[in-house]
Amino acid sequence: KKSKMHQCTVCFKLFPRPSGLATHMNSHSGAKPFKCPIPTCTKSFAVRSNAKRHLRTHGIFPSPSDGSSGGAGGTSPSQFTVGFDTPLVSDVHEAGTLPSKLRWVPPSLASRS
């Protein structure tokens, strides 16, 4: 059985699936239809898998199968967001001993007394 190949009309590259050709056409048009779902992020991507990989920079690990549902192994961006503020060190303990209490304070609250 011979499968039909799908050819790019611009560069004539062949693809076994029409979806592969559709993704490839974004490289010619400059289209980036896959936008990061984080409201404060302006990144967008021509390839869906690149957009999914980018979510890791926000601390979100989508499942390999979908990424939008937050199913087993994945977390939906709507479930939480992760801040990347620099941690504040407010109390240094003796080397070799455990601190009495650990508490993370975001920099926006650290300046308040």
Gaussian input, Z-matrix of N, CA and C with variables (Angstrom, degrees):
# hf/3-21g

backbone

0 1
 N
 C     1     B1
 C     2     B2     1     A1
 N     3     B3     2     A2     1     D1
 C     4     B4     3     A3     2     D2
 C     5     B5     4     A4     3     D3
 N     6     B6     5     A5     4     D4
 C     7     B7     6     A6     5     D5
 C     8     B8     7     A7     6     D6
 N     9     B9     8     A8     7     D7
 C    10    B10     9     A9     8     D8
 C    11    B11    10    A10     9     D9
 N    12    B12    11    A11    10    D10
 C    13    B13    12    A12    11    D11
 C    14    B14    13    A13    12    D12
 N    15    B15    14    A14    13    D13
 C    16    B16    15    A15    14    D14
 C    17    B17    16    A16    15    D15
 N    18    B18    17    A17    16    D16
 C    19    B19    18    A18    17    D17
 C    20    B20    19    A19    18    D18
 N    21    B21    20    A20    19    D19
 C    22    B22    21    A21    20    D20
 C    23    B23    22    A22    21    D21
 N    24    B24    23    A23    22    D22
 C    25    B25    24    A24    23    D23
 C    26    B26    25    A25    24    D24
 N    27    B27    26    A26    25    D25
 C    28    B28    27    A27    26    D26
 C    29    B29    28    A28    27    D27
 N    30    B30    29    A29    28    D28
 C    31    B31    30    A30    29    D29
 C    32    B32    31    A31    30    D30
 N    33    B33    32    A32    31    D31
 C    34    B34    33    A33    32    D32
 C    35    B35    34    A34    33    D33
 N    36    B36    35    A35    34    D34
 C    37    B37    36    A36    35    D35
 C    38    B38    37    A37    36    D36
 N    39    B39    38    A38    37    D37
 C    40    B40    39    A39    38    D38
 C    41    B41    40    A40    39    D39
 N    42    B42    41    A41    40    D40
 C    43    B43    42    A42    41    D41
 C    44    B44    43    A43    42    D42
 N    45    B45    44    A44    43    D43
 C    46    B46    45    A45    44    D44
 C    47    B47    46    A46    45    D45
 N    48    B48    47    A47    46    D46
 C    49    B49    48    A48    47    D47
 C    50    B50    49    A49    48    D48
 N    51    B51    50    A50    49    D49
 C    52    B52    51    A51    50    D50
 C    53    B53    52    A52    51    D51
 N    54    B54    53    A53    52    D52
 C    55    B55    54    A54    53    D53
 C    56    B56    55    A55    54    D54
 N    57    B57    56    A56    55    D55
 C    58    B58    57    A57    56    D56
 C    59    B59    58    A58    57    D57
 N    60    B60    59    A59    58    D58
 C    61    B61    60    A60    59    D59
 C    62    B62    61    A61    60    D60
 N    63    B63    62    A62    61    D61
 C    64    B64    63    A63    62    D62
 C    65    B65    64    A64    63    D63
 N    66    B66    65    A65    64    D64
 C    67    B67    66    A66    65    D65
 C    68    B68    67    A67    66    D66
 N    69    B69    68    A68    67    D67
 C    70    B70    69    A69    68    D68
 C    71    B71    70    A70    69    D69
 N    72    B72    71    A71    70    D70
 C    73    B73    72    A72    71    D71
 C    74    B74    73    A73    72    D72
 N    75    B75    74    A74    73    D73
 C    76    B76    75    A75    74    D74
 C    77    B77    76    A76    75    D75
 N    78    B78    77    A77    76    D76
 C    79    B79    78    A78    77    D77
 C    80    B80    79    A79    78    D78
 N    81    B81    80    A80    79    D79
 C    82    B82    81    A81    80    D80
 C    83    B83    82    A82    81    D81
 N    84    B84    83    A83    82    D82
 C    85    B85    84    A84    83    D83
 C    86    B86    85    A85    84    D84
 N    87    B87    86    A86    85    D85
 C    88    B88    87    A87    86    D86
 C    89    B89    88    A88    87    D87
 N    90    B90    89    A89    88    D88
 C    91    B91    90    A90    89    D89
 C    92    B92    91    A91    90    D90
 N    93    B93    92    A92    91    D91
 C    94    B94    93    A93    92    D92
 C    95    B95    94    A94    93    D93
 N    96    B96    95    A95    94    D94
 C    97    B97    96    A96    95    D95
 C    98    B98    97    A97    96    D96
 N    99    B99    98    A98    97    D97
 C   100   B100    99    A99    98    D98
 C   101   B101   100   A100    99    D99
 N   102   B102   101   A101   100   D100
 C   103   B103   102   A102   101   D101
 C   104   B104   103   A103   102   D102
 N   105   B105   104   A104   103   D103
 C   106   B106   105   A105   104   D104
 C   107   B107   106   A106   105   D105
 N   108   B108   107   A107   106   D106
 C   109   B109   108   A108   107   D107
 C   110   B110   109   A109   108   D108
 N   111   B111   110   A110   109   D109
 C   112   B112   111   A111   110   D110
 C   113   B113   112   A112   111   D111
 N   114   B114   113   A113   112   D112
 C   115   B115   114   A114   113   D113
 C   116   B116   115   A115   114   D114
 N   117   B117   116   A116   115   D115
 C   118   B118   117   A117   116   D116
 C   119   B119   118   A118   117   D117
 N   120   B120   119   A119   118   D118
 C   121   B121   120   A120   119   D119
 C   122   B122   121   A121   120   D120
 N   123   B123   122   A122   121   D121
 C   124   B124   123   A123   122   D122
 C   125   B125   124   A124   123   D123
 N   126   B126   125   A125   124   D124
 C   127   B127   126   A126   125   D125
 C   128   B128   127   A127   126   D126
 N   129   B129   128   A128   127   D127
 C   130   B130   129   A129   128   D128
 C   131   B131   130   A130   129   D129
 N   132   B132   131   A131   130   D130
 C   133   B133   132   A132   131   D131
 C   134   B134   133   A133   132   D132
 N   135   B135   134   A134   133   D133
 C   136   B136   135   A135   134   D134
 C   137   B137   136   A136   135   D135
 N   138   B138   137   A137   136   D136
 C   139   B139   138   A138   137   D137
 C   140   B140   139   A139   138   D138
 N   141   B141   140   A140   139   D139
 C   142   B142   141   A141   140   D140
 C   143   B143   142   A142   141   D141
 N   144   B144   143   A143   142   D142
 C   145   B145   144   A144   143   D143
 C   146   B146   145   A145   144   D144
 N   147   B147   146   A146   145   D145
 C   148   B148   147   A147   146   D146
 C   149   B149   148   A148   147   D147
 N   150   B150   149   A149   148   D148
 C   151   B151   150   A150   149   D149
 C   152   B152   151   A151   150   D150
 N   153   B153   152   A152   151   D151
 C   154   B154   153   A153   152   D152
 C   155   B155   154   A154   153   D153
 N   156   B156   155   A155   154   D154
 C   157   B157   156   A156   155   D155
 C   158   B158   157   A157   156   D156
 N   159   B159   158   A158   157   D157
 C   160   B160   159   A159   158   D158
 C   161   B161   160   A160   159   D159
 N   162   B162   161   A161   160   D160
 C   163   B163   162   A162   161   D161
 C   164   B164   163   A163   162   D162
 N   165   B165   164   A164   163   D163
 C   166   B166   165   A165   164   D164
 C   167   B167   166   A166   165   D165
 N   168   B168   167   A167   166   D166
 C   169   B169   168   A168   167   D167
 C   170   B170   169   A169   168   D168
 N   171   B171   170   A170   169   D169
 C   172   B172   171   A171   170   D170
 C   173   B173   172   A172   171   D171
 N   174   B174   173   A173   172   D172
 C   175   B175   174   A174   173   D173
 C   176   B176   175   A175   174   D174
 N   177   B177   176   A176   175   D175
 C   178   B178   177   A177   176   D176
 C   179   B179   178   A178   177   D177
 N   180   B180   179   A179   178   D178
 C   181   B181   180   A180   179   D179
 C   182   B182   181   A181   180   D180
 N   183   B183   182   A182   181   D181
 C   184   B184   183   A183   182   D182
 C   185   B185   184   A184   183   D183
 N   186   B186   185   A185   184   D184
 C   187   B187   186   A186   185   D185
 C   188   B188   187   A187   186   D186
 N   189   B189   188   A188   187   D187
 C   190   B190   189   A189   188   D188
 C   191   B191   190   A190   189   D189
 N   192   B192   191   A191   190   D190
 C   193   B193   192   A192   191   D191
 C   194   B194   193   A193   192   D192
 N   195   B195   194   A194   193   D193
 C   196   B196   195   A195   194   D194
 C   197   B197   196   A196   195   D195
 N   198   B198   197   A197   196   D196
 C   199   B199   198   A198   197   D197
 C   200   B200   199   A199   198   D198
 N   201   B201   200   A200   199   D199
 C   202   B202   201   A201   200   D200
 C   203   B203   202   A202   201   D201
 N   204   B204   203   A203   202   D202
 C   205   B205   204   A204   203   D203
 C   206   B206   205   A205   204   D204
 N   207   B207   206   A206   205   D205
 C   208   B208   207   A207   206   D206
 C   209   B209   208   A208   207   D207
 N   210   B210   209   A209   208   D208
 C   211   B211   210   A210   209   D209
 C   212   B212   211   A211   210   D210
 N   213   B213   212   A212   211   D211
 C   214   B214   213   A213   212   D212
 C   215   B215   214   A214   213   D213
 N   216   B216   215   A215   214   D214
 C   217   B217   216   A216   215   D215
 C   218   B218   217   A217   216   D216
 N   219   B219   218   A218   217   D217
 C   220   B220   219   A219   218   D218
 C   221   B221   220   A220   219   D219
 N   222   B222   221   A221   220   D220
 C   223   B223   222   A222   221   D221
 C   224   B224   223   A223   222   D222
 N   225   B225   224   A224   223   D223
 C   226   B226   225   A225   224   D224
 C   227   B227   226   A226   225   D225
 N   228   B228   227   A227   226   D226
 C   229   B229   228   A228   227   D227
 C   230   B230   229   A229   228   D228
 N   231   B231   230   A230   229   D229
 C   232   B232   231   A231   230   D230
 C   233   B233   232   A232   231   D231
 N   234   B234   233   A233   232   D232
 C   235   B235   234   A234   233   D233
 C   236   B236   235   A235   234   D234
 N   237   B237   236   A236   235   D235
 C   238   B238   237   A237   236   D236
 C   239   B239   238   A238   237   D237
 N   240   B240   239   A239   238   D238
 C   241   B241   240   A240   239   D239
 C   242   B242   241   A241   240   D240
 N   243   B243   242   A242   241   D241
 C   244   B244   243   A243   242   D242
 C   245   B245   244   A244   243   D243
 N   246   B246   245   A245   244   D244
 C   247   B247   246   A246   245   D245
 C   248   B248   247   A247   246   D246
 N   249   B249   248   A248   247   D247
 C   250   B250   249   A249   248   D248
 C   251   B251   250   A250   249   D249
 N   252   B252   251   A251   250   D250
 C   253   B253   252   A252   251   D251
 C   254   B254   253   A253   252   D252
 N   255   B255   254   A254   253   D253
 C   256   B256   255   A255   254   D254
 C   257   B257   256   A256   255   D255
 N   258   B258   257   A257   256   D256
 C   259   B259   258   A258   257   D257
 C   260   B260   259   A259   258   D258
 N   261   B261   260   A260   259   D259
 C   262   B262   261   A261   260   D260
 C   263   B263   262   A262   261   D261
 N   264   B264   263   A263   262   D262
 C   265   B265   264   A264   263   D263
 C   266   B266   265   A265   264   D264
 N   267   B267   266   A266   265   D265
 C   268   B268   267   A267   266   D266
 C   269   B269   268   A268   267   D267
 N   270   B270   269   A269   268   D268
 C   271   B271   270   A270   269   D269
 C   272   B272   271   A271   270   D270
 N   273   B273   272   A272   271   D271
 C   274   B274   273   A273   272   D272
 C   275   B275   274   A274   273   D273
 N   276   B276   275   A275   274   D274
 C   277   B277   276   A276   275   D275
 C   278   B278   277   A277   276   D276
 N   279   B279   278   A278   277   D277
 C   280   B280   279   A279   278   D278
 C   281   B281   280   A280   279   D279
 N   282   B282   281   A281   280   D280
 C   283   B283   282   A282   281   D281
 C   284   B284   283   A283   282   D282
 N   285   B285   284   A284   283   D283
 C   286   B286   285   A285   284   D284
 C   287   B287   286   A286   285   D285
 N   288   B288   287   A287   286   D286
 C   289   B289   288   A288   287   D287
 C   290   B290   289   A289   288   D288
 N   291   B291   290   A290   289   D289
 C   292   B292   291   A291   290   D290
 C   293   B293   292   A292   291   D291
 N   294   B294   293   A293   292   D292
 C   295   B295   294   A294   293   D293
 C   296   B296   295   A295   294   D294
 N   297   B297   296   A296   295   D295
 C   298   B298   297   A297   296   D296
 C   299   B299   298   A298   297   D297
 N   300   B300   299   A299   298   D298
 C   301   B301   300   A300   299   D299
 C   302   B302   301   A301   300   D300
 N   303   B303   302   A302   301   D301
 C   304   B304   303   A303   302   D302
 C   305   B305   304   A304   303   D303
 N   306   B306   305   A305   304   D304
 C   307   B307   306   A306   305   D305
 C   308   B308   307   A307   306   D306
 N   309   B309   308   A308   307   D307
 C   310   B310   309   A309   308   D308
 C   311   B311   310   A310   309   D309
 N   312   B312   311   A311   310   D310
 C   313   B313   312   A312   311   D311
 C   314   B314   313   A313   312   D312
 N   315   B315   314   A314   313   D313
 C   316   B316   315   A315   314   D314
 C   317   B317   316   A316   315   D315
 N   318   B318   317   A317   316   D316
 C   319   B319   318   A318   317   D317
 C   320   B320   319   A319   318   D318
 N   321   B321   320   A320   319   D319
 C   322   B322   321   A321   320   D320
 C   323   B323   322   A322   321   D321
 N   324   B324   323   A323   322   D322
 C   325   B325   324   A324   323   D323
 C   326   B326   325   A325   324   D324
 N   327   B327   326   A326   325   D325
 C   328   B328   327   A327   326   D326
 C   329   B329   328   A328   327   D327
 N   330   B330   329   A329   328   D328
 C   331   B331   330   A330   329   D329
 C   332   B332   331   A331   330   D330
 N   333   B333   332   A332   331   D331
 C   334   B334   333   A333   332   D332
 C   335   B335   334   A334   333   D333
 N   336   B336   335   A335   334   D334
 C   337   B337   336   A336   335   D335
 C   338   B338   337   A337   336   D336

   B1=1.4541
   B2=1.5281
   B3=1.3002
   B4=1.4509
   B5=1.5308
   B6=1.3391
   B7=1.4555
   B8=1.5321
   B9=1.3106
   B10=1.4553
   B11=1.5286
   B12=1.3115
   B13=1.4543
   B14=1.5313
   B15=1.3175
   B16=1.4624
   B17=1.5209
   B18=1.3298
   B19=1.4608
   B20=1.5249
   B21=1.3408
   B22=1.4569
   B23=1.5274
   B24=1.3164
   B25=1.4656
   B26=1.5283
   B27=1.3371
   B28=1.4664
   B29=1.5257
   B30=1.3530
   B31=1.4680
   B32=1.5352
   B33=1.3237
   B34=1.4684
   B35=1.5274
   B36=1.3301
   B37=1.4582
   B38=1.5236
   B39=1.3472
   B40=1.4628
   B41=1.5344
   B42=1.3281
   B43=1.4607
   B44=1.5135
   B45=1.3379
   B46=1.4620
   B47=1.5310
   B48=1.3335
   B49=1.4657
   B50=1.5285
   B51=1.3249
   B52=1.4660
   B53=1.5354
   B54=1.3261
   B55=1.4617
   B56=1.5251
   B57=1.3315
   B58=1.4618
   B59=1.5207
   B60=1.3084
   B61=1.4621
   B62=1.5278
   B63=1.3187
   B64=1.4692
   B65=1.5238
   B66=1.3347
   B67=1.4634
   B68=1.5267
   B69=1.3237
   B70=1.4572
   B71=1.5343
   B72=1.3227
   B73=1.4648
   B74=1.5268
   B75=1.3374
   B76=1.4727
   B77=1.5278
   B78=1.3370
   B79=1.4667
   B80=1.5290
   B81=1.3159
   B82=1.4613
   B83=1.5314
   B84=1.3139
   B85=1.4664
   B86=1.5252
   B87=1.3446
   B88=1.4660
   B89=1.5210
   B90=1.3266
   B91=1.4678
   B92=1.5240
   B93=1.3222
   B94=1.4638
   B95=1.5287
   B96=1.3399
   B97=1.4639
   B98=1.5254
   B99=1.3286
   B100=1.4626
   B101=1.5239
   B102=1.3317
   B103=1.4575
   B104=1.5206
   B105=1.3292
   B106=1.4610
   B107=1.5298
   B108=1.3529
   B109=1.4629
   B110=1.5263
   B111=1.3202
   B112=1.4626
   B113=1.5298
   B114=1.3231
   B115=1.4680
   B116=1.5295
   B117=1.3155
   B118=1.4693
   B119=1.5234
   B120=1.3277
   B121=1.4633
   B122=1.5296
   B123=1.3207
   B124=1.4671
   B125=1.5226
   B126=1.3254
   B127=1.4644
   B128=1.5285
   B129=1.3236
   B130=1.4543
   B131=1.5218
   B132=1.3260
   B133=1.4549
   B134=1.5140
   B135=1.3234
   B136=1.4596
   B137=1.5216
   B138=1.3325
   B139=1.4675
   B140=1.5327
   B141=1.3226
   B142=1.4644
   B143=1.5273
   B144=1.3126
   B145=1.4641
   B146=1.5325
   B147=1.3219
   B148=1.4711
   B149=1.5305
   B150=1.3249
   B151=1.4634
   B152=1.5295
   B153=1.3334
   B154=1.4629
   B155=1.5248
   B156=1.3365
   B157=1.4631
   B158=1.5309
   B159=1.3306
   B160=1.4567
   B161=1.5355
   B162=1.3350
   B163=1.4661
   B164=1.5203
   B165=1.3280
   B166=1.4738
   B167=1.5263
   B168=1.3382
   B169=1.4704
   B170=1.5216
   B171=1.3230
   B172=1.4609
   B173=1.5296
   B174=1.3240
   B175=1.4639
   B176=1.5113
   B177=1.3221
   B178=1.4612
   B179=1.5149
   B180=1.3275
   B181=1.4563
   B182=1.5211
   B183=1.3512
   B184=1.4728
   B185=1.5191
   B186=1.3239
   B187=1.4559
   B188=1.5189
   B189=1.3371
   B190=1.4603
   B191=1.5246
   B192=1.3317
   B193=1.4550
   B194=1.5162
   B195=1.3247
   B196=1.4581
   B197=1.5131
   B198=1.3271
   B199=1.4424
   B200=1.5139
   B201=1.3246
   B202=1.4563
   B203=1.5285
   B204=1.3212
   B205=1.4559
   B206=1.5164
   B207=1.3344
   B208=1.4511
   B209=1.5105
   B210=1.3273
   B211=1.4616
   B212=1.5050
   B213=1.3089
   B214=1.4562
   B215=1.5192
   B216=1.3208
   B217=1.4522
   B218=1.5093
   B219=1.3249
   B220=1.4518
   B221=1.5080
   B222=1.3109
   B223=1.4422
   B224=1.5109
   B225=1.2884
   B226=1.4529
   B227=1.5177
   B228=1.3398
   B229=1.4567
   B230=1.5267
   B231=1.3269
   B232=1.4505
   B233=1.5325
   B234=1.3412
   B235=1.4608
   B236=1.5275
   B237=1.3105
   B238=1.4516
   B239=1.5128
   B240=1.3115
   B241=1.4520
   B242=1.5208
   B243=1.3108
   B244=1.4523
   B245=1.5118
   B246=1.3328
   B247=1.4608
   B248=1.5176
   B249=1.3148
   B250=1.4554
   B251=1.5274
   B252=1.3388
   B253=1.4521
   B254=1.5261
   B255=1.3262
   B256=1.4625
   B257=1.5201
   B258=1.3464
   B259=1.4674
   B260=1.5293
   B261=1.3053
   B262=1.4506
   B263=1.5229
   B264=1.3252
   B265=1.4582
   B266=1.5169
   B267=1.3335
   B268=1.4622
   B269=1.5252
   B270=1.3207
   B271=1.4607
   B272=1.5232
   B273=1.3121
   B274=1.4581
   B275=1.5246
   B276=1.3412
   B277=1.4598
   B278=1.5283
   B279=1.3125
   B280=1.4625
   B281=1.5255
   B282=1.3172
   B283=1.4624
   B284=1.5187
   B285=1.3112
   B286=1.4561
   B287=1.5188
   B288=1.3143
   B289=1.4685
   B290=1.5199
   B291=1.3148
   B292=1.4512
   B293=1.5291
   B294=1.3076
   B295=1.4722
   B296=1.5210
   B297=1.3127
   B298=1.4597
   B299=1.5274
   B300=1.3275
   B301=1.4586
   B302=1.5283
   B303=1.3439
   B304=1.4585
   B305=1.5171
   B306=1.3048
   B307=1.4605
   B308=1.5177
   B309=1.3448
   B310=1.4603
   B311=1.5180
   B312=1.3362
   B313=1.4553
   B314=1.5195
   B315=1.3388
   B316=1.4507
   B317=1.5380
   B318=1.3401
   B319=1.4634
   B320=1.5341
   B321=1.3320
   B322=1.4728
   B323=1.5133
   B324=1.3247
   B325=1.4573
   B326=1.5229
   B327=1.3232
   B328=1.4618
   B329=1.5171
   B330=1.3134
   B331=1.4656
   B332=1.5181
   B333=1.3368
   B334=1.4783
   B335=1.5108
   B336=1.3262
   B337=1.4710
   B338=1.5015
   A1=108.13
   A2=116.33
   A3=121.52
   A4=108.78
   A5=116.36
   A6=119.12
   A7=110.34
   A8=115.47
   A9=121.23
   A10=109.70
   A11=116.42
   A12=121.54
   A13=108.54
   A14=115.86
   A15=122.04
   A16=107.79
   A17=116.48
   A18=121.14
   A19=112.04
   A20=114.74
   A21=121.73
   A22=108.32
   A23=116.43
   A24=120.83
   A25=112.41
   A26=116.84
   A27=120.56
   A28=111.10
   A29=116.65
   A30=119.90
   A31=112.69
   A32=116.96
   A33=124.14
   A34=114.84
   A35=116.69
   A36=120.08
   A37=108.65
   A38=116.25
   A39=121.74
   A40=111.28
   A41=115.25
   A42=122.31
   A43=109.45
   A44=117.81
   A45=120.20
   A46=112.97
   A47=117.35
   A48=120.60
   A49=110.56
   A50=117.00
   A51=119.22
   A52=112.59
   A53=116.85
   A54=119.21
   A55=111.12
   A56=116.74
   A57=120.39
   A58=111.61
   A59=115.96
   A60=120.91
   A61=110.23
   A62=116.91
   A63=120.67
   A64=110.76
   A65=116.93
   A66=120.92
   A67=110.20
   A68=116.89
   A69=122.12
   A70=111.66
   A71=116.73
   A72=120.55
   A73=111.85
   A74=117.19
   A75=119.92
   A76=111.03
   A77=117.16
   A78=119.72
   A79=111.13
   A80=117.12
   A81=120.28
   A82=111.46
   A83=116.98
   A84=120.49
   A85=112.94
   A86=115.72
   A87=119.33
   A88=112.41
   A89=117.39
   A90=121.26
   A91=110.25
   A92=115.57
   A93=121.94
   A94=107.30
   A95=116.48
   A96=120.30
   A97=115.73
   A98=118.18
   A99=120.61
   A100=109.34
   A101=115.86
   A102=121.78
   A103=110.79
   A104=115.84
   A105=121.05
   A106=107.93
   A107=117.54
   A108=120.21
   A109=114.55
   A110=117.82
   A111=120.82
   A112=108.15
   A113=118.55
   A114=121.45
   A115=114.74
   A116=117.83
   A117=120.30
   A118=113.28
   A119=117.87
   A120=121.82
   A121=109.43
   A122=116.26
   A123=121.08
   A124=113.15
   A125=117.89
   A126=120.77
   A127=111.67
   A128=115.39
   A129=121.81
   A130=108.14
   A131=115.42
   A132=120.61
   A133=111.88
   A134=115.93
   A135=122.07
   A136=110.87
   A137=116.82
   A138=122.45
   A139=109.46
   A140=116.15
   A141=121.57
   A142=113.08
   A143=117.29
   A144=119.66
   A145=111.23
   A146=117.06
   A147=119.51
   A148=110.47
   A149=116.80
   A150=120.83
   A151=110.26
   A152=116.71
   A153=120.53
   A154=111.03
   A155=116.82
   A156=120.47
   A157=110.45
   A158=117.90
   A159=122.61
   A160=111.94
   A161=117.22
   A162=120.24
   A163=112.12
   A164=116.62
   A165=119.84
   A166=111.45
   A167=117.25
   A168=119.58
   A169=111.11
   A170=116.65
   A171=122.26
   A172=111.43
   A173=117.49
   A174=120.95
   A175=113.06
   A176=117.30
   A177=122.16
   A178=108.12
   A179=116.88
   A180=121.81
   A181=109.45
   A182=116.62
   A183=119.33
   A184=112.23
   A185=115.82
   A186=119.45
   A187=108.91
   A188=118.23
   A189=120.91
   A190=113.14
   A191=117.43
   A192=119.50
   A193=113.84
   A194=117.68
   A195=118.53
   A196=112.64
   A197=117.02
   A198=120.06
   A199=113.64
   A200=117.57
   A201=118.08
   A202=111.93
   A203=117.50
   A204=119.94
   A205=112.80
   A206=117.03
   A207=119.13
   A208=111.89
   A209=117.40
   A210=121.81
   A211=111.88
   A212=117.42
   A213=122.36
   A214=110.43
   A215=115.32
   A216=120.33
   A217=113.84
   A218=118.61
   A219=120.12
   A220=111.11
   A221=115.68
   A222=120.73
   A223=108.65
   A224=117.12
   A225=121.93
   A226=110.15
   A227=117.82
   A228=120.37
   A229=112.38
   A230=117.59
   A231=119.87
   A232=112.14
   A233=117.31
   A234=119.50
   A235=112.59
   A236=118.09
   A237=121.27
   A238=110.58
   A239=115.22
   A240=120.65
   A241=106.64
   A242=116.22
   A243=121.15
   A244=108.60
   A245=116.81
   A246=120.81
   A247=109.94
   A248=115.39
   A249=119.58
   A250=111.39
   A251=116.65
   A252=120.61
   A253=110.11
   A254=115.35
   A255=120.20
   A256=108.85
   A257=117.98
   A258=119.34
   A259=111.18
   A260=115.91
   A261=122.25
   A262=108.54
   A263=116.52
   A264=120.79
   A265=106.66
   A266=116.24
   A267=119.34
   A268=112.91
   A269=116.25
   A270=118.59
   A271=108.43
   A272=117.32
   A273=121.68
   A274=107.93
   A275=116.09
   A276=120.35
   A277=110.45
   A278=115.86
   A279=122.13
   A280=110.54
   A281=116.34
   A282=120.81
   A283=109.38
   A284=116.96
   A285=121.82
   A286=113.86
   A287=118.07
   A288=120.84
   A289=108.99
   A290=115.41
   A291=120.07
   A292=110.33
   A293=117.26
   A294=118.77
   A295=110.17
   A296=116.30
   A297=119.27
   A298=111.58
   A299=117.04
   A300=120.02
   A301=108.99
   A302=116.51
   A303=121.22
   A304=108.76
   A305=115.99
   A306=119.65
   A307=109.00
   A308=116.38
   A309=120.83
   A310=108.45
   A311=115.00
   A312=120.37
   A313=107.92
   A314=118.39
   A315=119.45
   A316=110.31
   A317=117.18
   A318=120.74
   A319=113.28
   A320=117.17
   A321=119.13
   A322=111.94
   A323=118.09
   A324=122.10
   A325=112.24
   A326=117.34
   A327=121.05
   A328=112.41
   A329=117.74
   A330=120.30
   A331=111.92
   A332=117.02
   A333=120.04
   A334=109.84
   A335=116.96
   A336=120.56
   A337=111.09
   D1=129.07
   D2=-178.79
   D3=-101.99
   D4=125.37
   D5=-179.60
   D6=-88.98
   D7=147.81
   D8=-179.35
   D9=-80.55
   D10=131.10
   D11=176.59
   D12=-94.46
   D13=149.17
   D14=-178.77
   D15=-108.86
   D16=121.49
   D17=-171.42
   D18=-104.68
   D19=136.64
   D20=174.80
   D21=-70.56
   D22=131.01
   D23=-179.05
   D24=-78.91
   D25=-9.64
   D26=-179.49
   D27=-94.06
   D28=-53.14
   D29=-175.50
   D30=-113.85
   D31=-2.49
   D32=176.02
   D33=69.20
   D34=14.47
   D35=175.50
   D36=-66.55
   D37=144.98
   D38=-177.50
   D39=-103.06
   D40=143.56
   D41=179.43
   D42=-132.92
   D43=138.91
   D44=-179.58
   D45=-73.30
   D46=-22.09
   D47=-178.26
   D48=-126.03
   D49=145.74
   D50=178.17
   D51=-63.40
   D52=-29.63
   D53=179.17
   D54=-66.47
   D55=-35.64
   D56=176.36
   D57=-64.35
   D58=-39.92
   D59=177.06
   D60=-65.84
   D61=-41.36
   D62=-179.81
   D63=-61.69
   D64=-43.74
   D65=177.51
   D66=-63.91
   D67=-42.72
   D68=179.55
   D69=-60.33
   D70=-37.67
   D71=-178.53
   D72=-61.98
   D73=-25.03
   D74=175.30
   D75=-60.90
   D76=-30.58
   D77=-179.87
   D78=-68.95
   D79=-29.09
   D80=178.52
   D81=-83.65
   D82=-37.19
   D83=-176.23
   D84=-85.26
   D85=-19.85
   D86=-175.95
   D87=81.92
   D88=5.35
   D89=-179.28
   D90=-67.51
   D91=139.63
   D92=176.32
   D93=-131.07
   D94=76.43
   D95=-173.64
   D96=-77.06
   D97=-9.39
   D98=-176.84
   D99=-100.32
   D100=97.23
   D101=-176.01
   D102=-92.74
   D103=146.68
   D104=175.48
   D105=-66.03
   D106=131.22
   D107=-177.37
   D108=-78.53
   D109=-5.20
   D110=179.14
   D111=-75.14
   D112=122.53
   D113=-173.90
   D114=-56.26
   D115=-32.39
   D116=-177.39
   D117=-88.19
   D118=-1.60
   D119=-178.34
   D120=-103.97
   D121=134.59
   D122=-177.51
   D123=-104.96
   D124=7.06
   D125=-176.74
   D126=-72.54
   D127=145.77
   D128=172.83
   D129=-142.90
   D130=160.10
   D131=-170.06
   D132=-137.50
   D133=149.97
   D134=177.38
   D135=-81.54
   D136=-23.95
   D137=-176.29
   D138=-119.39
   D139=128.27
   D140=-176.64
   D141=-58.00
   D142=-41.57
   D143=-178.30
   D144=-64.62
   D145=-31.45
   D146=177.08
   D147=-69.06
   D148=-36.81
   D149=177.16
   D150=-65.73
   D151=-40.42
   D152=178.01
   D153=-64.90
   D154=-41.89
   D155=178.16
   D156=-63.29
   D157=-38.45
   D158=179.18
   D159=-59.95
   D160=-32.28
   D161=-179.72
   D162=-57.08
   D163=-27.11
   D164=178.52
   D165=-60.66
   D166=-29.71
   D167=179.28
   D168=-66.52
   D169=-17.99
   D170=176.99
   D171=-98.83
   D172=4.29
   D173=-179.13
   D174=80.45
   D175=20.19
   D176=179.79
   D177=-112.17
   D178=127.18
   D179=-176.07
   D180=-118.34
   D181=91.67
   D182=-178.83
   D183=-66.95
   D184=153.92
   D185=177.12
   D186=-67.74
   D187=151.26
   D188=-178.52
   D189=-61.00
   D190=-29.47
   D191=-175.33
   D192=-77.70
   D193=-40.42
   D194=-174.41
   D195=-131.70
   D196=-68.84
   D197=179.90
   D198=97.78
   D199=-23.34
   D200=-179.24
   D201=-96.44
   D202=-18.00
   D203=-175.55
   D204=-89.91
   D205=-21.49
   D206=-176.56
   D207=70.43
   D208=29.28
   D209=-178.47
   D210=-69.11
   D211=-161.35
   D212=-176.64
   D213=-55.42
   D214=126.33
   D215=177.66
   D216=86.04
   D217=-7.12
   D218=-178.48
   D219=-125.63
   D220=160.50
   D221=177.96
   D222=-127.72
   D223=126.28
   D224=-179.84
   D225=-71.57
   D226=139.67
   D227=177.53
   D228=-57.39
   D229=-27.21
   D230=-179.34
   D231=-74.57
   D232=-15.07
   D233=-178.45
   D234=-77.73
   D235=-32.44
   D236=178.46
   D237=-167.53
   D238=161.99
   D239=170.96
   D240=-128.83
   D241=155.36
   D242=-176.73
   D243=-118.29
   D244=127.50
   D245=176.42
   D246=-85.18
   D247=153.45
   D248=-179.46
   D249=-120.13
   D250=35.81
   D251=178.61
   D252=-66.44
   D253=148.02
   D254=177.41
   D255=-67.99
   D256=132.35
   D257=-179.94
   D258=-66.72
   D259=147.71
   D260=178.98
   D261=-102.94
   D262=127.78
   D263=176.79
   D264=-98.15
   D265=114.05
   D266=-175.94
   D267=-106.79
   D268=-18.80
   D269=-178.43
   D270=-148.38
   D271=125.15
   D272=-179.72
   D273=-104.18
   D274=130.11
   D275=-178.97
   D276=-100.20
   D277=167.12
   D278=179.04
   D279=-63.12
   D280=140.63
   D281=176.42
   D282=-60.94
   D283=137.20
   D284=178.20
   D285=87.37
   D286=-4.11
   D287=177.12
   D288=-118.06
   D289=157.97
   D290=177.93
   D291=-87.19
   D292=141.15
   D293=176.39
   D294=-67.11
   D295=152.04
   D296=-178.69
   D297=-69.98
   D298=-33.67
   D299=-177.11
   D300=-156.44
   D301=135.79
   D302=175.82
   D303=-110.37
   D304=135.48
   D305=178.49
   D306=-149.14
   D307=124.18
   D308=178.05
   D309=-88.53
   D310=132.59
   D311=178.68
   D312=-126.97
   D313=124.54
   D314=178.21
   D315=-66.18
   D316=147.01
   D317=-178.10
   D318=-54.19
   D319=-31.94
   D320=-179.63
   D321=-64.18
   D322=-25.31
   D323=178.83
   D324=-100.65
   D325=-15.42
   D326=-175.12
   D327=-67.26
   D328=-29.21
   D329=-177.74
   D330=-78.86
   D331=-12.40
   D332=178.22
   D333=-81.76
   D334=146.06
   D335=179.34
   D336=-108.09

